[in-house]
Amino acid sequence: MDKRMNAADRETVERFRGGDREAFGELVRKHRAQAVDWAYAIVRDPFRAEDVAQDALIASFLRSESLEQPDRFASWLRRIVRNKAYDALRAEKRRPMAPYSEETEAEDACTPERIALDRERRDSVSATLQALPDRNRRIVEAHYLQERTPEEIAQAFGLAVSNVYNILSRSKMKLQEERFKRETALDKKRRLALGLTSRRMLPVPEFRSAYASLGHVLHDALAAGCTDGSASLSDTMGYTGQAFRIQTTADCGLSGSLIYDWGYVLERIAETYGTRARWIGRPGQVPTPETLVRALDSIREAIGRGIPVVAWNLSRAEFSMLYGFDDESERFACRAAGGTAPEVPYARLGRDLDHPELFVGWLENAEASSFGPPSLVRALDAILRHAHGQEPRVPGYVAGLAAYDAWIEAFAEDREQPVGHAYQVALLAEARQHAVAFLSGRAEHPAVAGDPAVARLWREAADYYREVHLVLTRLYPSFPYGMPGVRLDIREPSMRGIREAREAEKAGIDRLERIYSRWVGRG
């Protein structure tokens, strides 16, 4: 039931019904947060809820004349939000479900900075509509105002249906870009008013690897924050679990080696190092402008505290490190794979045209002086959970030991991507080399050396991972990575090698499982 509307609010709604954009802006400021809450109650995902709320607010403006009772504006808007939310669920062919709890989402939503930003937010939705070309705007209006299907719009405008879909998709991206510009400008103004730091540069981090995995970037990030910097790369790869990771797609695609629930993994890593993780973003989710602004604020906060930030997809599908920001030029200082150190515009954050997804994360270091060594037990727990597929799943990707089966099946059904296969082999060969070094280096750890049975199992695990590494190094030159169009008969030897690696890794995981059971018990 709507609350009784005062005269001023009623007058605003009446102007909105007449198509007044300024009135619409006032209503957006007042009801946007509530619209997000309504959407979240259905889609159960904070990023998707932001997207649904945006669509609903645009739709409400484009069909304002359908509001017959101004006093019931909130109920009318809620129906639009609910319809858009259920449309989103139907489009994804999934039911509402409780999401993985993201503590940072709840914290960020209640910060004074976020509240101030919401209060300063102006008529960004209606203004961004004017940024669209006339035809595109009319197509968007037809889709939202009249809820006409792409097929109907195609017939009315004399276009192919595929063109209508492209226009709607591009228009939505354009609206998002315009909103991000406006949100960034408001955020910049707010920071200036509050006297917050507008520029900070940390020392340029070293980055020696040709592959930009999360483990390689975290090695430098940990040295800058939670550790004394004396750990080797193999130490970091082992304690973070990156030396033991494997994931792939049904066709062994190029992205398969790097896509997983990064936030979940970062939180497990933080537990191993006795600290906390801060992160925003997930694979496959297009960030809203509000999410991008929160990510930008998080990056500034971390760097302002002397902590570099791990970022995904700023230049291509890989991880890189942010170690500086400049609000005047609106650019990040970024260290990418191969040793390059480009400056990246703020506007590129989560805006890759082919894969517009976002992830930024960092580890707290406020209590760095009191940190002890990383926990071998927690590291082992995370390694085993990954191996047994007990992490949150990312649709389209298979992780853990089951990834070996998917890899073999890709070859068996002749749908493997040769370059993706070669990249997978290269990454895994290096990772398992670090696994061997990590296991060998922990042989004298008190928890290992102090129990003869554990020491024996630990040596066996290291031997099995050494075997995995040797098998992968034999596979590595089996295909000329980086030579498009070259096709060699590698099917049988590849399948044979992958099976050998799988069996050796299973044996290694079995030994680690038995060690873990002796330490803490495992149900």
N, C-alpha and C positions, 0 to 999 in steps of 0.2 A: 504494500500500500504506500503511495507517495505521500511525503510530508506536505503539509499545507504550504503552498507557494506564496511568498510575499509579493507585493505589487511590483517591485523592481525585477524580481526573477521572472514574473509573468510577462512583463514588458520585454525582457530579453528573449524569452521563448517566442513571443509574438513576432519580434523582428527576425528571429531565426526562421520562422515559418515563411516569412516573406523573402527569404534568400539573402538576408543581411550577413555578410561574411564576418564583420566585427562581432556581431552577436554570437555567431557560431564559435568564434575564438574564445569568447567568454565561457560558453558552455563546455568547450573542450577543456579549458583550464579547471573548471569546477568538477567535471564528471570523469575525466580521463582515468584517474587512479581507480575509481570505482568500476569503470568498464574493464580495466585489466583484472581486477578481483573477480568480477563475474565470469570473465573468460577463463581465468585460471581454475575456477571451481569445476569447469567442465573438461578442459584439455589437460589439466594437471602438469603443465610445463610452463615455466616462467617466460621463456623466449617465445614460444608459440602464443601464449596469452597476450604478450605485447603486440604481436603481429595481428591477431584476431581483433584486438581492441582498435588498432589503427584502421583496419578494414571496416569495422563497424562504424567508427566515427565518420569516415569518409562517406559510407553508405547513408548515414543519417542525414548528412548535409545534402546529398544528392537527391534524397526523397523527402525533404522536410515538409512538403505539402501534404504528405500522408498522415502527419500528426494532427489528429482531429481535436484532441483535448489537451491544451497546453498544460493544464494542471497535472497531467499524467505523463509528462515528458520523461521522467526517470524510468517508468515502467515501459514506455515505448522504446527507449534506448536499450533497456535491458533485453527486450525481446529480440532486437536486432543483433545484439552481442551474442545471445544464446544461439540464434540461428546461424551466425557466422562460425561460432565455435563448433557446433555440430557438423556444419559443412566441412570444416577443417578436419574433423575426425573421420568423416566419411571419405574425404579425399585421400586420407592416409590409410584407409581400410583398417582401422584399429579401434578398439574400445577405450574409454577413459580408464586410466590406471594411475595408481599412486606412483609418483616419480621417485628416483633416488634423491634422498634429502640433501639439499645443498645449503649448508649452513651459511655460506657466504651470501647467497641470494637474500636470505632473510635479514642478515645483518646490513647489507648494502641498501635494502629497501627502506630502512629506518634511520639512516644516517642523516644528520642535519644538512649535509651537502646535498643529498638526494631530495630532501624536502624543500630546500631552498630552490633547487633547480626546477622542481615541479611548480613552485609558486611563480617563478619567473617565466615559465613557458608561455609563449604567446600563440597567436593564431597560425601555427606552423602548418597544420594539415591543409587548411583552405588556401593558404598562400602558395603552397607547393603545387597545387593543382594548376596554377597559372604558368608553371614552368614547363608544362607539357605542350607540344605542338597541338594546333587546333584539332586536327583529325584524331590524334591519339586521345586528347581530352574527351572528345565526343564519344569515342569508343569506350573509354573508362566510365563515362557517365551512363552510357547505355547498359553497360554490364552491371553497375552498382544501382543506378536509379531504377531501371525497369527490370533488373534481374534477368536480362535477356541472355540466352546461351551464346557461346561463341559461334555456333552454327547460324543462329538468327542474325547475329551481328555481321557475320561474313556475307550473308545474302544482302543485307541492307546496305553495306558499304562496298559491295562488289569486290570482296577480297577472298582469298583462300582461307579456310579455317585455320590452317597452320600459321598464316600471317597474323590472324587475330590473336591467337595464343601468344605469338612472339611480341605483338604490340602490348598486350596486357602485361606480359612478363617484364618487358623493358620499361614500360610506364611505371610499374610498381618499383622497379629498381631505381628509376629516376626520382620518384617520390621519396624513396628512402634516402637517396643521396642528398636531395635538397633539404630534407628534414635534418640529416646529420650535419650539414653545413650550418643550419640555423641553430641546432642544439649546441654545436661546438662554439659558435659565436656567443651564445648566451652563457655558456660555461666559462669561456674566456673572460667575458665581462664580469662575471661573478668572482672569478679568481682574482682579477685585478682589484675589485672593490674590497676583497678580503685581505689583500696584501700577500697572497700566496706566491710561492716561488714560481717564476715563469720559465726558468731555464736551469738545467742541471746536467752536467756531463761527468760520468764516472770514467776511470782509466779504461783505455781500450782493452777488452779482454782478449786473451790468446784463444785461438781456435784453429786446431791443426788438422782436424779430420776432414776427409773428402765427403763423408756422409753426415747429414745433419739430423741424427736421431735425438730423441729427448735426452738420452743418457749423456751424449757428448756435450750438449748445451748445459745440462745440469752440473756437469763436472766443474765448469767455470763458475756457474752460479753458486754452487756450494762453497767453492774456495773463497768467494767474495762474502759469504754470509755465515753459514752454519758450521764450518770447519776451519781448521787452521791452515788449510791449503796444502798440507803435506801428502794427502791421499793421491795415489796414482789413478789414472783413468780406469784401469781394471778394477781397482777398489770401488770406485764410484759406480761403474757399470754393474758390479756384483751386488753391492748394497741396495742400489735402486731397482734391481731385478732386470735391468735392460739387457744384461749379458745372457739372460735366459728366456727372453721373449721370442715368440714367433706368432705371426698372424698373416692371413692371406685372404684372397677373394676366390670365388669359384673359377675365375679364369687366370688366376695368378697375376692380377693387374699390378701396375707400377706403384699404386698407392697402398697396396695391401700390407706392406711391411711397416707402415707408419701410422695407420689409422686404428685407434682404439679409444676407450674412454679416458682421455688424458687427465681430466680432473680427478677421477677416482684413483688413478695410478699415482698422481702427484700427492694425494692425501695419504696413500699408503707409504710413499717415500718419506713424507714428512714425519709419519709415526716412527719409521725406522731411525730417523735422525733426531727424534725427540723434539720436534718443532711443529709448527702449523703451516698449512698450505693456504694460499689465497689464489683463487682462479675464477675466470669467467669464460664460458663458451664450451661447446661440444662439437664433435664431428657431425657434419650433415645438417646443421641448424643455421639458417640464415639469421644473422643478428639484426635486431631492430636498431634504429638510431639511438634510442635511450640506452640500450645495452652497450653500444659502441662508446657512448659518452662515459658510462660507468667504467668501461675497460680503460679508457683514456685516463680517467681520474686514478684508477688503480695503478696504472703504469707510472704516473707522476708520483704517487705516494711511495711506491717501492723505490724508485730511483732517488727520490728525495731523501730516503732513509739509507741510501748507499747500497741498495740491493738491485742487481740486474734482473731483468724480466725475461722469461722464456715466452716466445711468441711463435705462432704457427701461421704459415701461409702469407707472409708479408711480401715475398718476392716470387715464390713458387711453392709447390707442395713439400715443404720441409720446415724444420724448426730453425729458429735463429734467436739471437739474443739482443734485447734492447738495453742500452746502457746510457742513454741520454735523451733529453727532450728539449725542445725550444718552442714556446708558444708563439713567439713573434713570427718565425718562419713556418710554424706548424709542421715540424719535421722531427722524426726520431733519429737518433744515432743507432745504427743496427749493424751487428756482426753476423754475417751469413756464412754458409759453408764455403770452403775453398779459400778462406782468409780475406775475402772482400769485406769492406766496411762502408756500405752505402748509406746515404741519408734517405729515409723513407717518409713520404708525406703522411700526415695523420689520416688523410682521406683514403689511404690504401688499407687501413685497418679493417680487416674482415670484408674487403670489397673486391676480391679477385673475381673476375667476370665468369670464369668457368666453375669455380668452386668458392662461392662467397660465404665462407665459414670463418669462425673466430675462435681462437684460444689464446689467452694470456695467463700466465701463472708465475708465482714466486713463492719463496719460502721465507717465513719470518726469521729474523735474526736478533730480535730485541734482547734475548737472553743468551747470546752467543758465548759469553764468557763462562757460562755455567754448563755448557753442553759437554756431555761425556761422549764416548765413542758410539758409533751407530750400533743398533741392536741386531746381532746376527740372527736371533730367534725371529724377530719381526721380519727381517729380510727373507728368511727361509719360508715363513708363512706366506708372504706375498708371492714368492716364486712358485710355491706349490699350488696356490689358488689359481694363478695364471695357467699353469700346466694343465690343471683339471677343468679349465673353462669356468671358473667360479667368479669371474669378474662380470660387471655389467656388459651386456652384449651391444655391439654396434651393428645395426642391420646391414647385411651384405658382406660381413667379415667373419672369419672363423679364427679363433685364437687358441693358443695352447697346443697340446699334443694333437688335437683333432685337426689342426692346420696342416699337419703332414699328410693326413688322409685326403684333405681337400686338394692339396698340391698334387698328390699322386693321381687323383681323379681327374684333375684338369688335363694332365698328360694322357691319361687313358681315353678320355673323350675328345682329345685333339682340340682343346679350346684354350690352351695356355697361351699367354702373351710372352713371346720369347724375351723381349727386353725386360718385362716384369720378372720373369724367371731369373734372368741373369742378375738383376738388381737384388732380388731376394737372396740368391746364393751369396753375393758379395757381402751384403749386410750381415747375414747369419754367420758366414765364415769369420768375419771380424768379431761379432758378438760372442761366438763360442770360444774364440781365442781368449777373450777377456774372461769368460766363464772359467776356463782352465787356470788362468793366472790367479783369478780370485780364489778359487777353491784351493789351489796349491799354497797361496799366500796365507790362508786361514788355518793351515794344518797345525800350527802351534798355538792357535787360539785356546785359551784355558778350557772353554766348553767342549772343544774337540780333543785336544791332547790329554785332557784329564780323565777321559773315559776310553779305555782300549777298544771297546766295541764300536764306539762312535768314531774313533780315529781310523779304524779299519774301513768302516762304511764310507767315511769321508774320502779316503784314498781311492776307494773303488769308484765313487761318484766322479772324482777328478779324472780317473782313467777313462771312464765312459764318455765324459765330455771331451776328452782329448781325442777319442775315436770319432765323435761327432764332428769335431773340427777338421780332422784329417779327411773324412769323407767329403765334407763341404769344399775343402780346398781342392780335392780332385775334381769336383763338379765345376768349380769356378771357371776354369779355362774351357769348359765344354761348349760354350757359346760365346761368340764375339760380341760382348756387350758394347752398345754404341754404334752398331753397324746395321741400320734399318734395311730391310729387304733381304738380308742374308738368312737363309734357312738351311740348317744342317739337320741330319738325322740323329737327333739327340734323345728321342723319345725313350727308347729302352734303357740306355745307360743312365738317363736322368731318373727314371722311375726306380731303377735298381739302387742308385745312390741315395735317393730320398728315403727309400725303405730302410736302407742300412742306417742312415742317420736317425730315422724315427726309432728304430729298435734300440740303438745305443742311448738315445736320449730318454726313452722310457726306462731303461735300466738305471740311468743316472738319477732320474726323478724318484725311482723306487728307493734308491739308497738314501736320498735326501729325505724322503717321506719317513723312512724308518728312523733316521736320526731325529727328526722332528718329534716323532712319537715318543722316543726315549726322553726327550727334553721336556715336553709339555703335555704329551698325550694328544691324540687326534681321534675324534669320534668318527 
